[in-house]
Amino acid sequence: MSVDFGLLRTLHRMHRQLADIDERMRKGPLQAKIAQNNQATFETALEQAVETSKANHMAANAKQLQLGEREAKVENMKGQLNAADSNKEFQLLKDRIAADEQANSVLADEIFEMLEKQDVIEEEVKEAKENVAKATTEAERIINKVRDELKALKEERARIEGELKDAEKKLPQDVQERYFRGAASKKEDALSETDTRTCGNCHQTLTAQIASELMMNHAIFCGGCGALFYLKEGVTGR
């Protein structure tokens, strides 16, 4: 049985085009998913920054309230100094006032540090919001791009599939069954280019008999991978 190697080259090219389109159709949604995951990561970072800001702000407010109460207590004790009944009571009040004022000073320093920290956190929140906005814009751009590309690829795939089916009808009847069986499972690997020395797919060495039959345009399937051979353009023999 003889076969048109030019036809087989065309079939192989179409199978490769379909394989390339399938790969691009697979990668497109992955790119969109990566962009969405990136957006989600920045959104999580923003949520954490906002929560940190709220927690620090609430803690600072609580300490400020505590400081106000402690300062009022000190002022009250200062008012009690003149009413002290003895030097001992007077000294005890002075010692308590001194201790509380020292504790209040430490508390005031803590509040100041928390307020400074709040400024830093607010900058982080601002940056996190900007990152979310950028990631959202980028994700939308990629999703729209992938959607448009998928539409074009599906149309291109349908066109090539139609041309492939038309071309496959030109195969000899005695070749079609094995070819279609191979194409269904191996796709583009159902065909293989050869220089009459080795299989272009599995690189199995061809015998002189097979090479001779190929030179006569006989339909030969590789004994190693089952691919239907066609001669490399320009090959004239061993």
C-alpha positions as CSV (number, residue, x, y, z in Angstrom):
1,M,0.0,0.0,0.0
2,S,1.4,3.4,-1.0
3,V,0.7,6.7,0.5
4,D,1.3,10.4,-0.3
5,F,4.0,11.6,2.0
6,G,3.1,15.2,1.3
7,L,-0.4,14.5,2.7
8,L,1.2,12.9,5.8
9,R,3.4,16.0,6.3
10,T,0.2,18.1,6.1
11,L,-1.6,15.9,8.6
12,H,1.4,15.9,11.0
13,R,1.6,19.7,10.8
14,M,-2.1,20.0,11.6
15,H,-1.8,17.7,14.5
16,R,1.1,19.8,15.8
17,Q,-1.0,22.9,15.4
18,L,-3.8,21.4,17.4
19,A,-1.4,20.3,20.1
20,D,0.0,23.8,20.3
21,I,-3.4,25.3,20.5
22,D,-4.4,22.8,23.2
23,E,-1.3,23.8,25.2
24,R,-2.1,27.5,24.9
25,M,-5.7,26.9,25.9
26,R,-4.4,25.0,28.9
27,K,-1.9,27.8,29.9
28,G,-4.4,30.6,29.5
29,P,-6.7,29.8,32.4
30,L,-3.6,29.0,34.5
31,Q,-2.3,32.5,33.9
32,A,-5.7,33.9,34.9
33,K,-5.7,31.7,38.1
34,I,-2.2,32.9,39.0
35,A,-3.3,36.5,38.7
36,Q,-6.4,35.8,40.8
37,N,-4.3,34.1,43.5
38,N,-2.0,37.1,43.5
39,Q,-4.9,39.4,43.9
40,A,-6.2,37.2,46.8
41,T,-2.8,37.3,48.4
42,F,-2.7,41.1,48.4
43,E,-6.3,41.2,49.7
44,T,-5.3,38.9,52.6
45,A,-2.3,41.2,53.4
46,L,-4.7,44.2,53.4
47,E,-7.1,42.5,55.7
48,Q,-4.2,41.6,58.1
49,A,-2.9,45.2,58.0
50,V,-6.3,46.6,58.7
51,E,-6.8,44.2,61.6
52,T,-3.4,45.2,63.0
53,S,-4.3,48.8,62.7
54,K,-7.5,48.3,64.5
55,A,-5.9,46.3,67.3
56,N,-3.1,48.8,67.8
57,H,-5.5,51.7,67.8
58,M,-7.8,50.1,70.3
59,A,-4.9,49.2,72.6
60,A,-3.5,52.8,72.4
61,N,-7.0,54.1,73.3
62,A,-7.3,51.8,76.2
63,K,-3.9,52.8,77.5
64,Q,-4.7,56.5,77.1
65,L,-7.9,55.9,79.1
66,Q,-5.9,54.1,81.7
67,L,-3.4,56.9,81.9
68,G,-6.1,59.5,82.3
69,E,-7.5,57.6,85.2
70,R,-4.1,57.2,86.8
71,E,-3.3,60.9,86.4
72,A,-6.6,61.8,88.0
73,K,-5.7,59.5,90.9
74,V,-2.4,61.2,91.3
75,E,-4.0,64.6,91.3
76,N,-6.5,63.4,93.9
77,M,-3.6,62.1,96.1
78,K,-1.8,65.5,95.8
79,G,-5.0,67.1,97.1
80,Q,-4.8,64.8,100.1
81,L,-1.3,65.9,101.1
82,N,-2.5,69.0,102.9
83,A,-5.1,66.9,104.8
84,A,-2.5,64.4,106.0
85,D,-2.8,63.8,109.8
86,S,0.8,63.0,110.3
87,N,4.2,63.2,108.7
88,K,4.1,59.4,108.2
89,E,0.8,59.7,106.2
90,F,2.2,62.6,104.3
91,Q,5.4,60.7,103.4
92,L,3.4,57.6,102.4
93,L,1.2,59.8,100.0
94,K,4.3,61.4,98.5
95,D,5.9,58.0,97.9
96,R,2.7,56.7,96.3
97,I,2.5,59.8,94.2
98,A,6.1,59.5,93.1
99,A,5.7,55.8,92.2
100,D,2.4,56.4,90.3
101,E,4.0,59.3,88.4
102,Q,6.9,57.1,87.4
103,A,4.5,54.4,86.3
104,N,2.4,57.0,84.4
105,S,5.6,58.2,82.7
106,V,6.3,54.6,81.5
107,L,2.7,54.3,80.4
108,A,2.9,57.6,78.5
109,D,6.1,56.3,76.7
110,E,4.3,53.1,75.7
111,I,1.4,55.2,74.3
112,F,3.8,57.4,72.4
113,E,5.4,54.3,70.9
114,M,2.1,52.8,69.9
115,L,1.0,56.1,68.3
116,E,4.3,56.1,66.3
117,K,3.7,52.5,65.4
118,Q,0.2,53.4,64.3
119,D,1.6,55.8,61.7
120,V,3.8,53.0,60.3
121,I,0.8,50.6,60.2
122,E,-1.3,53.2,58.4
123,E,1.4,53.5,55.8
124,E,1.3,49.7,55.4
125,V,-2.4,49.8,55.1
126,K,-2.1,52.5,52.4
127,E,0.5,50.4,50.5
128,A,-1.6,47.3,50.9
129,K,-4.6,49.1,49.3
130,E,-2.5,50.2,46.4
131,N,-1.2,46.6,45.9
132,V,-4.8,45.3,45.9
133,A,-5.8,47.9,43.4
134,K,-2.9,47.1,41.1
135,A,-3.4,43.3,41.4
136,T,-7.1,43.7,40.7
137,T,-6.5,45.7,37.6
138,E,-3.8,43.2,36.4
139,A,-6.1,40.3,37.1
140,E,-8.9,41.8,35.2
141,R,-6.6,42.6,32.3
142,I,-5.3,39.0,32.2
143,I,-8.7,37.5,32.6
144,N,-10.1,39.6,29.7
145,K,-7.0,38.8,27.6
146,V,-7.3,35.0,28.3
147,R,-11.0,35.1,27.5
148,D,-10.4,36.8,24.1
149,E,-7.5,34.5,23.3
150,L,-9.5,31.4,24.2
151,K,-12.3,32.5,21.9
152,A,-9.8,33.0,19.0
153,L,-8.1,29.7,19.8
154,K,-11.4,27.8,19.8
155,E,-12.2,29.2,16.4
156,E,-8.8,28.4,15.1
157,R,-9.0,24.9,16.5
158,A,-12.4,24.3,14.9
159,R,-11.0,25.5,11.5
160,I,-7.9,23.2,11.7
161,E,-10.0,20.3,12.8
162,G,-12.3,20.7,9.8
163,E,-9.3,20.9,7.5
164,L,-7.7,17.9,9.2
165,K,-10.9,15.8,8.7
166,D,-11.0,16.7,5.1
167,A,-7.4,15.8,4.6
168,E,-7.7,12.5,6.5
169,K,-10.4,11.4,4.0
170,K,-7.6,11.3,1.4
171,L,-5.7,8.6,3.2
172,P,-5.8,5.1,1.6
173,Q,-8.6,2.9,3.0
174,D,-6.1,0.3,4.2
175,V,-4.2,2.9,6.2
176,Q,-7.1,4.8,7.8
177,E,-8.1,2.4,10.5
178,R,-4.6,2.1,12.1
179,Y,-3.9,5.8,11.6
180,F,-7.2,6.8,13.3
181,R,-6.5,4.4,16.2
182,G,-3.1,6.0,16.6
183,A,-4.3,9.5,16.3
184,A,-7.0,9.0,18.9
185,S,-4.4,8.0,21.5
186,K,-1.1,9.6,20.5
187,K,-2.3,12.8,18.7
188,E,0.6,14.3,16.8
189,D,2.8,11.3,17.7
190,A,0.7,9.1,15.5
191,L,2.9,10.3,12.6
192,S,6.7,10.5,12.4
193,E,9.2,12.1,10.0
194,T,12.1,9.9,9.1
195,D,15.3,10.2,7.1
196,T,15.1,6.4,6.4
197,R,17.7,5.8,9.2
198,T,15.7,6.4,12.5
199,C,12.2,7.1,13.7
200,G,11.7,10.8,14.3
201,N,9.7,10.0,17.4
202,C,11.3,7.1,19.3
203,H,14.6,7.1,17.4
204,Q,14.5,3.4,16.7
205,T,16.9,2.4,13.9
206,L,15.2,1.4,10.6
207,T,16.2,-1.6,8.6
208,A,17.4,-1.4,5.0
209,Q,14.2,-3.2,4.0
210,I,12.0,-0.6,5.6
211,A,14.1,2.2,4.1
212,S,13.6,0.6,0.7
213,E,9.9,0.4,1.1
214,L,9.7,4.0,2.2
215,M,11.6,5.1,-0.9
216,M,8.8,3.5,-2.8
217,N,6.2,5.5,-0.9
218,H,4.9,2.5,1.0
219,A,2.9,3.1,4.1
220,I,5.1,1.9,7.0
221,F,4.3,2.1,10.7
222,C,7.2,2.2,13.2
223,G,7.7,-1.1,15.0
224,G,8.7,0.8,18.1
225,C,6.1,3.6,18.7
226,G,3.6,2.7,16.0
227,A,3.8,6.0,14.2
228,L,3.0,6.2,10.5
229,F,6.2,7.2,8.7
230,Y,6.7,9.9,6.0
231,L,10.0,10.9,4.4
232,K,11.7,14.0,5.4
233,E,11.7,16.5,2.6
234,G,14.8,16.2,0.4
235,V,15.5,12.6,1.4
236,T,16.5,10.5,-1.6
237,G,17.7,7.4,0.2
238,R,20.6,6.1,2.3
